[in-house]
Amino acid sequence: MRLFRSEEHVRRVYDRLGAVCPAEQLWRLAQSWYGDRLDPEWEPRGRTGLQASLDGVGLTGPFWRLG
């Protein structure tokens, strides 16, 4: 995770990497990705379940596709 100093800094990183997301969106992803991790019944979700977490918070497009 990177925090940015300015909108110009965000634009430079986006131009280099091709994707950025706001901290609030990242927080929602963390909740979806790790929220049930301490549940005694927890099992890994695999690529499909993890992709659903990304899609569910609006992180879509080629950059956010899991290989």
N, C-alpha and C positions, 0 to 999 in steps of 0.2 A: 504494500500500500504506500502510496506517495501522497503527501499533502502539497498543495501548490500555493505559491506566493501571490499569483495574479492570474487573470484570464489569459494573458500572453504566455505565461509559463504553461498553462493547460494546453493552449494551442500548439506550442512547440512539442510537447510530449505526444499529443494526439497525432501530429504530423509524423512523428518518428515511429510510434507504436500502433496507431490506428484505432485506439479505443481508450476511453476514460469513463468513469462512472462516479456520480456524486457519493459522498460518504453515507448519506441516508440509504441509498440503494445498496451499497456495500453492506450496511448493517442488516438490511432485510435479507440479503443473500446469506450472511453469517447465521442468522436465525434459522433459515431454511436448511442450510447445509449442516450445521452443528447442533441445532436446537434439541434434538432427541438423543444426542450422543451418550448421555448418562442414564438413559432408560435401560433397565435390566434386560429388556427384550430387544435392544438395539441390534440391528444387523446392517452390514454395509449395503448401500443401495445400488452400487454398480453404476456404470456409465449412464444408463437411461434415467435412473433416478436423480443422479447429479445434474444431468442436462436439464431435467425438469425443474430443478431448483434455479438454475440460471435463467431459463425461459420464464419461470414464474415471477421473477422480479424484473423482467423486461430486458435482460441482457441477452440479446439475440444478434444474429449476424455471424459472419465468418470468424471473427476474432474470438467469439464466445462459444464456438462449437468445439466440443470435446472430441478428440481424435478417435 
